[in-house]
Amino acid sequence: MRHVIRRLVAVAAAAMTVSMLAVPVAGAASPTWSHRDLSICGPGSADTAACLSVVRQFYENGQAYHAQTPGDLKSVAKAAASISYTATDIRAAYGITGVGDPSRVIAIVDAYDDPAAFTNLTTYRATLGSSLAPINNCPLSQLTSLTSSATTPCFTKIDQSGGTSYPSADAGWSNEIDLDLQAASAVCPLCSILLVEANSASFADLGAAVTEASGTAHVLAISNSYGSSSDVSGVTYPQWDNAANKGIAVMASTGDGGYGVGFPATATYVIGVGGTTLAVDTGGARSTETAWSGSGSGCSTYNAAPSWQVISGNPCNGKKAIADLSADADPYSGLQIYTTYSGKAGWYVFGGTSLSSPLMGALYAMQGGYGSTPLAGAYAWASTTPHYDVTSGSNGRCRIAVLCNAGTGWDGPTGLGSIQMSSSTTQTLGSITVTPSSATVAVNGTQQFTATAYDTTGVKMATQPTVTWSVASGGVGSIDSGSGLYSAGTTAGTATVTATSGSVSGTASVTVTAAAPDFTIAVSPSSLTAKRGTTATYTVTIGAVDGFAGSVTLSLAGAPAGSTVTFTPNPASGTASLTITTSTSTKAKTYPMTVTGTSGSLAHTASISLRVTTK
């Protein structure tokens, strides 16, 4: 951020001279179009973050232009010698065909409240028609209970504590939130989205929001489109590393000020996402991708490199290097979003590494995550992982060239490279999702689990591979290796169910609960006949179930008026005698009665009858 203000001023001065002819109007001079790139948030500090989105504001004859449709914005961008990509354009450029499913959740962490977040998101998705599915506004409980068979994704907004006491609104951060939500939707249209709003831009509050997101079921990736003005110690703020160590892909923008670093991108296990300038050919496919001049890069001062971040020449001397990966971020090739900017609702072009972080985070969520601790970062650096190697462009001047100049292999501005999807029609197994992801089963109960396989691009495999089922952890229960039917057995505890195909597996957790102690009650005989003024005697038998060892208090309802009723003993365990002594004036008829046994919160009944005669 430290270079961004003076660089944006220079860009603005130069950009104001840009002009091209728009569609001419008879008898009128053609308008002059220009643009300025403006940072949305103020600068960050050692303890607070700045959002890293940049709007490309267009001007018609020096007056700010606010497009009302995506088509208008595309035309204006072209007239001002710029580009604006829709969701369809981004997917085509990167060759993204997967759509994910609603049980795959990307979490967006930002500061302050965006009151129009859901409204703007639905406008964005609806305007783009069939390319983006509808999305529901869901409570947290509904989001966390979604399965892969659901057809409509959820949007859920919570505060940093998981509730709905949202912080105060902020115009700049609202733009940031709109960009993040809509960029994530562009890449993974069927993924659900969790928006966690921190009380402020302090790292203490943002860290609390990250922790909340990482503890939410189904969250596979967390995008953080913000950063500090200089490096920060991950020991002071460990929440981002802690989230990554849960197996979640934690993404963070590397910055918009060119060469230089910021936190949390520099945290050891976080995937720092740099920025590129993306160009496409006439068919919409990527033609070139170069390092964006604003992409942050460099070496952490405080935070160690993870074991898998091995860079030739060790330019950072064992400290964390950024970026790890990259994606489109240049406002010149920015994404169209629907938001309110300068008090005007409409369509705008947004860029900055605030764009690249949710693009990459949604890609990871779409692909189903990468399992155990902290595999997402290791996967990014694995030699078998496809990346588009960005080999040209620079983000400034630096002493060690690889830290600020793009080239073959890893480099600072673009990391290992940008999004690369396989062009092969052959699907390669990438992940397995087990449904349900967690289950509670009583002893001796059963639970059916199913497995769904996805390829490396997040697309459900047309031909599902054969999986082998197993159960581990605690030795609780068993599972049929072919069908996935789990049998709990007689022992309470926890277990992990695993579906495996080759080297790829998916898991689910099982909690086996012991049945609560209980009792039964029976009365013999079920009916008697007695002359009025005499006695009838029944035997009440109490049976113990699942270790019941308490006593039962007995009562009778429906006895003839004036009768004397006695249970011996009462309370009782085992057996008791029920004696009913009628009076000489008892009316002759049949009396239906109910014996009730109560022990604490448990209660059971038995029905009996007594026929009273005069002879």
NUFI-833759 format. One record per residue (C-alpha): residue number from 1; z, y, x. Coordinates in pm, whole numbers. Each point is the difference from the previous one (the first is absolute). Layout:
  seq       Z       Y       X
  NUM       Z       Y       X
...
//
This chain:
  seq       Z       Y       X
    1       0       0       0
    2      58     240     289
    3    -374      66      44
    4     -97     -13    -365
    5      58     361    -101
    6    -203     165     273
    7    -271    -265     -27
    8     -27      40    -377
    9     -28     376      38
   10    -286     -51     243
   11    -163    -254    -231
   12      41     234    -295
   13    -162     291     185
   14    -295    -214     101
   15     -25    -172    -337
   16     -28     325    -190
   17    -339      49     163
   18    -136    -329    -134
   19    -253      49    -277
   20    -272    -200    -166
   21    -218      60    -302
   22     127    -141    -327
   23    -223     -50    -300
   24    -175     337     -40
   25      39     197    -319
   26    -304     201    -113
   27      40     365      82
   28     330     -52     184
   29      91     -39     362
   30     106    -347     108
   31     378     -25      46
   32     150     -25     344
   33     228    -300      46
   34     274     -33     259
   35     323    -190      53
   36     340      15     165
   37     220    -295     102
   38     363      72     -95
   39     315    -199      70
   40     193     -67    -319
   41     354      -2     143
   42     182     215     252
   43      87    -130     349
   44     256    -274      51
   45     288      -8     249
   46     217    -251     184
   47     185     -88    -323
   48    -256      77    -270
   49    -355    -108     -70
   50    -311     189    -104
   51    -254    -165    -225
   52    -328     -53     184
   53    -264      67    -264
   54    -273     260      46
   55    -204     146    -286
   56    -356     117      56
   57     -16     305    -226
   58    -352     107     -90
   59    -100     362     -69
   60    -290     138    -200
   61     -92     346     130
   62     349      25     146
   63     179    -103    -321
   64     198    -326     -17
   65    -193    -265    -192
   66     181    -260    -212
   67    -223    -293    -101
   68      55    -150    -343
   69    -193    -325      52
   70     -57    -235     293
   71    -373      68     -26
   72      49     376      31
   73     223     -51     303
   74    -255    -223     171
   75    -274     260     -53
   76     217     285     125
   77     108    -197     306
   78    -362     -66      87
   79     -87     367     -44
   80     282      91     239
   81    -125    -250     264
   82     280    -246     -76
   83      53    -345    -154
   84     227    -123    -277
   85      59    -368     -61
   86      97    -162    -330
   87     198    -324     -23
   88    -329    -186     -40
   89    -139     170     312
   90     304     -96     213
   91     -13    -363    -112
   92    -374     -20      69
   93      29     167     339
   94     264    -245     116
   95    -148    -303    -177
   96     313     -55    -210
   97     -56    -248    -283
   98     354    -124     -67
   99     200     147    -289
  100     344    -158      51
  101     217     -81    -300
  102     289     176    -179
  103     268    -205     176
  104    -104     160     332
  105     181     330      36
  106     -57     289     238
  107     292     242      23
  108     -68     371      54
  109     292     194     150
  110     -12     379     -21
  111     239     293     -39
  112      74     192    -320
  113    -136     -63    -348
  114    -354       2    -130
  115      48      38    -378
  116    -371     -64     -64
  117     -34    -300     229
  118     -76    -257    -270
  119    -211     239    -210
  120    -216      95     299
  121     -30    -362     110
  122    -121    -113    -342
  123    -249     290     -14
  124    -130    -103     343
  125     -39    -364     -99
  126    -146      71    -345
  127    -258     251     126
  128    -134    -257     243
  129     -56    -243    -286
  130     -33    -374      54
  131      50      25     377
  132     375      47     -60
  133     199    -192    -261
  134     258     162    -231
  135     356      13     133
  136     326     -15    -196
  137     303     226      45
  138     272    -264      45
  139     375     -12      49
  140     115    -155     328
  141     105    -323    -173
  142    -354     -55    -126
  143    -158      74     339
  144     220    -253     178
  145     -69    -274    -256
  146    -382      13      18
  147    -188    -313     100
  148    -347     -51     145
  149    -124    -100    -346
  150      65     351    -137
  151    -314     199     -78
  152     125     361       7
  153     185     154     296
  154     315     209     -30
  155      89     348     122
  156     375      48      45
  157     176     316     116
  158     359      -7     125
  159     232     225     197
  160     129     -91     346
  161     286    -200    -156
  162    -220    -202    -234
  163      76     207    -311
  164    -180     266    -198
  165     193     312     104
  166    -304     153     163
  167      31     280     260
  168    -131     351     -48
  169    -377      47      -3
  170    -199     139     292
  171    -363     109     -29
  172    -107    -111     348
  173     171    -339     -14
  174    -143     -49    -352
  175    -349      28     151
  176     108    -249     265
  177     125    -244    -262
  178    -322      29    -201
  179    -206     -70     312
  180     210    -303      95
  181      -5    -158    -346
  182    -370      52     -53
  183    -101    -113     349
  184     202    -320     -48
  185    -170     -57    -336
  186    -341      45     161
  187      54    -286     244
  188     197    -239    -223
  189     -73      74    -368
  190     209    -289    -135
  191     300      50     229
  192     310     145    -163
  193     149     317     147
  194     363      93      56
  195      60     371      61
  196     338      72     162
  197      87     370       5
  198     252     115     262
  199     235     286     -85
  200    -139     206     287
  201    -223     -20     307
  202     296     -79     226
  203     -23    -330     185
  204     338     -95    -147
  205    -142      21    -354
  206    -343    -141      86
  207     173    -288     181
  208     207     -75    -310
  209    -323     -10    -203
  210    -160    -240     251
  211     304    -227     -21
  212     -20       3    -380
  213    -371     -85      10
  214      52    -284     249
  215     262    -160    -226
  216    -230      -8    -304
  217    -157    -333     -93
  218    -377     -40      58
  219     -32     299     236
  220    -241    -108     275
  221     -72     336     164
  222     163     343      21
  223    -209     310      73
  224     163     306     160
  225    -242     294      11
  226     224     239     191
  227     141      61     345
  228     219     213     226
  229    -127     270     233
  230     118    -203     302
  231     138    -343      76
  232     323    -130    -155
  233     217    -295     101
  234     -23    -309    -216
  235     363     -69      85
  236      95     318    -185
  237    -219     -89    -296
  238     -44    -382      -5
  239    -107     -32    -364
  240    -374     -29      75
  241      47    -274     261
  242     248    -177    -229
  243    -258      -4    -279
  244    -268    -138     234
  245     239    -272     111
  246       4    -128    -358
  247    -365     -97      43
  248    -135     309    -176
  249    -299     188     141
  250     149     346      62
  251    -274     260      56
  252      46     356     125
  253    -244     283      63
  254     -35      98     367
  255     -47     372     -66
  256    -268     265     -54
  257      50     218     308
  258    -200    -196     252
  259     152    -148     316
  260     377     -25     -46
  261     245    -231    -177
  262     232       6    -299
  263     250    -228    -171
  264       1    -244    -186
  265    -339    -105     142
  266     175     -39     338
  267     263    -243    -135
  268     -27    -332     181
  269    -106    -227    -288
  270    -186     257    -211
  271    -381     -12      -9
  272    -116     348     100
  273    -325      88    -178
  274    -230     253     165
  275    -303     178    -139
  276    -377     -28      21
  277    -310     181    -120
  278    -198    -239    -221
  279    -376      20     -57
  280    -215    -225    -219
  281    -368     -88     -25
  282    -224      44    -304
  283     128    -330    -141
  284     363     113      23
  285      98    -232     286
  286     175     137     309
  287    -253     134     250
  288     242     150     253
  289     371      59      36
  290     145     222     269
  291     344     124      99
  292     109     300    -207
  293      98     296     213
  294     325      40    -198
  295     124    -358      42
  296     341     -20     168
  297      42    -221     305
  298     212     -54     308
  299     319    -168     119
  300     346      -7    -151
  301     273     156     207
  302     279    -213    -147
  303    -133    -314    -168
  304    -101    -320     176
  305    -334    -166     -60
  306      13    -324    -201
  307     -72    -317     193
  308    -346     -37    -150
  309    -121     350      91
  310    -160     -89     332
  311    -232     274     135
  312    -198     -27     320
  313     151     221     269
  314     321      49    -200
  315     -65     375     -48
  316     332      52    -182
  317     217    -188     252
  318     145    -236    -259
  319      54     262    -270
  320    -165     -13    -343
  321    -360     125       6
  322    -179     147    -298
  323    -224     -58    -178
  324      -1    -371     -90
  325    -286      21    -251
  326    -208     273    -165
  327    -206      89    -306
  328    -181     297    -151
  329     205     322      25
  330    -236     287      84
  331     -12     249    -291
  332    -373      21      74
  333     -29    -360    -124
  334     302      16    -231
  335      84    -169    -328
  336     -45     157    -341
  337     331      15    -189
  338     118     152    -325
  339     293     238      43
  340     123     355     -58
  341     -60     227     297
  342      62     376       4
  343      98     -27    -366
  344    -336    -153    -101
  345     -33    -358    -121
  346    -322    -166     107
  347    -178    -203     267
  348      53      72     370
  349     -88    -153     336
  350     305    -108     199
  351      30    -140     350
  352     251     -14     284
  353     171    -314     124
  354     174      14    -339
  355    -324    -159    -120
  356     -28    -271     265
  357     356    -133     -49
  358     -28     -96    -371
  359    -355    -130      55
  360     129    -242     261
  361     323     -77    -188
  362    -190     -91    -317
  363    -229    -224     205
  364     300    -194     131
  365     148     -28    -350
  366    -335    -119    -138
  367     -17    -271     266
  368     339    -134    -106
  369     224      98     290
  370      63    -198     313
  371     321    -193     -51
  372     304      -8     219
  373     173     252     226
  374    -170     229     109
  375    -341    -162     -14
  376    -204     290    -138
  377       0     184     335
  378     -65    -318     193
  379    -289     -84    -234
  380    -154     342      60
  381      -7     -72     375
  382    -106    -365     -23
  383    -325     -76     182
  384    -142    -166    -313
  385      50     308    -219
  386    -327     181     -77
  387     -15     374      76
  388    -289     240      24
  389      19     131     356
  390     -29     380      -2
  391    -144      91     339
  392     -76     374     -11
  393     181     323     -76
  394     307     176     136
  395     312     172    -131
  396      72     230     295
  397      71       0     371
  398     255    -228     166
  399      91    -126     345
  400     -82    -366     -82
  401    -345      -7    -161
  402      55    -306    -222
  403     278     183    -185
  404    -233     267    -140
  405    -357    -132      33
  406    -148    -278    -210
  407    -160    -286     188
  408     -54    -374       3
  409     315    -187     -98
  410     330     176     -65
  411      22     376      25
  412     253     258    -111
  413    -184     181    -283
  414    -125    -313    -179
  415     213    -285     133
  416    -164    -340     -23
  417    -254     139    -244
  418     -75      59    -367
  419     -45    -222    -305
  420    -237    -292      57
  421     -71    -243    -282
  422    -188    -322      57
  423    -362       8    -115
  424     -12    -378     -24
  425     -36    -159    -342
  426     229    -282     117
  427     359      56    -105
  428     268     -57     262
  429     352     -79    -115
  430     225     300      69
  431     310     -35    -216
  432     170    -213    -266
  433     207     140    -286
  434     258    -226    -167
  435      84      67    -366
  436     269      63    -107
  437     117     164     321
  438     363     -77     -90
  439     163    -223    -260
  440     346    -100    -122
  441      40    -364    -104
  442     305    -182    -134
  443     102    -329     161
  444    -218    -286    -118
  445    -259     256    -118
  446    -363      38     104
  447    -234     290      86
  448    -378      -8      34
  449    -140     203     291
  450    -366      89      48
  451    -190     122     305
  452    -291     246       9
  453    -207      43     317
  454    -170     325     108
  455    -249      59     277
  456      49     237     293
  457    -136     292    -206
  458     245     -55    -285
  459    -250    -164    -236
  460     115    -305    -197
  461    -179    -300     147
  462    -271    -143    -222
  463      94    -351     112
  464     376     -39      22
  465     111    -211     297
  466     229    -299     -36
  467     358      93      84
  468     294    -215     100
  469     338      86    -150
  470     331     -26     179
  471     356     120     -50
  472     252     108     263
  473     325     193      48
  474     321    -164    -107
  475    -153    -333     -99
  476      15     103    -365
  477    -234    -193    -227
  478    -345    -145      64
  479    -361      84     -79
  480    -306    -208     -72
  481    -222      59     304
  482    -316      -6    -209
  483      84     170    -330
  484     262     261      96
  485     252    -124    -261
  486     349      75     132
  487     298    -214    -106
  488     341     155      57
  489     215    -313      18
  490     379      20     -34
  491      92     240     284
  492      29     377     -40
  493    -131     230     274
  494    -318     174     119
  495    -332    -134     117
  496    -338     121     124
  497    -315    -150    -147
  498    -311      13     221
  499    -367     -59     -80
  500    -206     -68     314
  501    -369     -33      74
  502     -85     -34     367
  503     184     274     189
  504      40     224    -308
  505     298     -22    -232
  506     174     181    -282
  507     361     -27    -110
  508     230      45    -298
  509     378      -8     -30
  510     204    -220    -233
  511     362      43    -104
  512     156    -314    -146
  513     302      70    -219
  514     268    -250     -97
  515      37     -57    -373
  516     310     168    -142
  517     288    -233    -106
  518      -3     -60    -376
  519     138    -232    -266
  520    -109    -182    -315
  521     191     -57    -321
  522     -30    -288    -247
  523     208     -96    -307
  524      42    -351    -144
  525     -42     -90    -271
  526    -230     275    -114
  527     121     -32    -362
  528     311    -131    -181
  529     124     -38    -358
  530     362      76     -93
  531     199      32    -324
  532     137     350     -45
  533     354      33     130
  534     -68    -253     277
  535    -109      19     368
  536    -336     -55     173
  537     -15     -54     379
  538    -300      49     234
  539     -37     -59     375
  540    -143     289     205
  541    -159    -102     333
  542     -66     257     275
  543    -254     -97     266
  544     -15     161     349
  545    -344     110     128
  546     -84     102     361
  547     358     -16     119
  548     171     170    -295
  549     376     -28      49
  550     144     257    -241
  551     179     -32    -331
  552    -155      73    -341
  553     163     188    -286
  554     -87    -156    -336
  555     -29     159    -345
  556    -127     -98    -344
  557    -194     202    -255
  558     -64    -101    -364
  559     318    -203     -65
  560     113     -23    -367
  561     219     287    -115
  562     371     -75      34
  563     -56    -276     254
  564     195     -41     323
  565    -219     -40     309
  566     137    -134     332
  567    -172     -80     333
  568     211    -218     232
  569       1     105     281
  570    -153     351      -7
  571    -134     114     244
  572    -131    -341      89
  573    -205    -191     254
  574    -136    -348     -53
  575     100     -72    -364
  576     205     160    -274
  577      95     -91    -357
  578    -100     224    -289
  579     230     -43    -301
  580     -75     163    -336
  581     269     -27    -268
  582    -121     108    -343
  583     223     138    -272
  584      51    -156    -343
  585    -193     288    -150
  586    -303     -27     225
  587    -318       8    -201
  588    -186    -328      -1
  589    -336      40     178
  590    -170     -46     340
  591      90     261     263
  592    -245      60     292
  593     198     110     307
  594     -66     109     359
  595     210     -92     302
  596     -34     258     283
  597     105     -51     359
  598      35     305     227
  599      62      27     376
  600     -49     344     151
  601    -354     111     -85
  602    -103    -352     -99
  603       4    -110    -363
  604    -134    -307    -179
  605      26    -127    -358
  606     -16    -321    -199
  607     -54     -39    -376
  608     218    -228    -215
  609      82     -38    -369
  610     297    -101    -220
  611     -41    -135    -355
  612     314      64    -208
  613      57    -216    -311
  614     258     -13    -278
  615      46    -378      17
//
